[in-house]
């Protein structure tokens, strides 16, 4: 299976970053600059792996990113998904406002 083909152009208007790794080598991502790099040398992945508990969403912050991340293992692969905090909070705020308007 070629994961990279699957992720090409995935959710084009989304700011989600999706990464698939085998051991520590990144084999697929919708963020092309990460391909063939390692998760073990990247502080973003390190924070998720150090703080995760059974698929919990983890807040991670580096010089480049302020996001929520999650990692799951599936057979011989690890799947990481990162979403910017700002985008997630904006969506939560919209939902709260819409629900409040419905109840008024």
N, C-alpha and C positions, 0 to 999 in steps of 0.2 A: 504494500500500500504506500502510495506517495502522499504523505501528509502535506507537503508544500503545495501540491496542486489543489488540494482541498481548501487550504487557507488563502490562496491567491485571491485577493479582492474581497475577502470575507468581511461582511458588514462595512461597506465602503464609507458610509457616513458616520460610523461609530468611532469612538476614541478608544475602544477596547484593544488591548494588546494580547494576542494569543500566542503561546509558545509551546512547542512539543519538544521534549528532550529524551534522548536515549542515554542512560547513565547520566553524564553531565554535559554531553554534547547537544547543542541545539540543532535539531534536524529540520524544524519547520517553524515558521512564524509569519504573521501578517506584517511584521516589522522586519523587513529584509536585512537590515544592517546587523541583526543578531544571528543570522544564519552562520553555522559552523563555529560559533563562539561557545564558551563554556558557562554553565550556570554557576559553577563553583567560584569563579573569579568575579562575579557580578554582584554588587551589594544588594540590588533589588531582589534577586532570587535568594540570596543568603538570608535576608530578613524574613521572607515568607517561610522558608524551610525551618529556620530557627524558632519561629513563633507559632507555627501552625499546629493545631490539634484537631485531628479528625475532620479535615475539610473546612475548618473555620476560616472566615474572611479575616485578613490581617491588614492593619493599616501600616504601610511602609512609606518611608520618606528618605530620599537620597538627594544629592545636589540637583539631579535632573527631574526626579519624579516625586509627586505627592499623590499616592494612589492607594486603593484597596486591592489586595491580591489574594488569590486562592491557588492552591496546588493540590492536585489529585494524582494518584498513581493508577495506571491502567496497564496491566500485564508488564511489559518491559519498558514502558514509557511513563514520563511525567508530563502532565498537562498543567500549564500555568495560565491564568487569566488575570489581567490587571486592568483596572478602571480608574481614571482620574477622580480624585476626591471631589473636585469642583463640579465635574459633570454629574456625578452621582447625587450630590447635594442639590444641584439645580433641578434634577428630575424628582427628587423627594419633595422639594418645595412646590413644584408644579402640581404634584399629586395631592399634597395637603391642601393647597389653595382650591383645586377643583372639587375635592371632596367637601371642603367647607362651604363652597358656593352652592353645591347640590343640597346641603342640609339647611341652607338659609331660606 
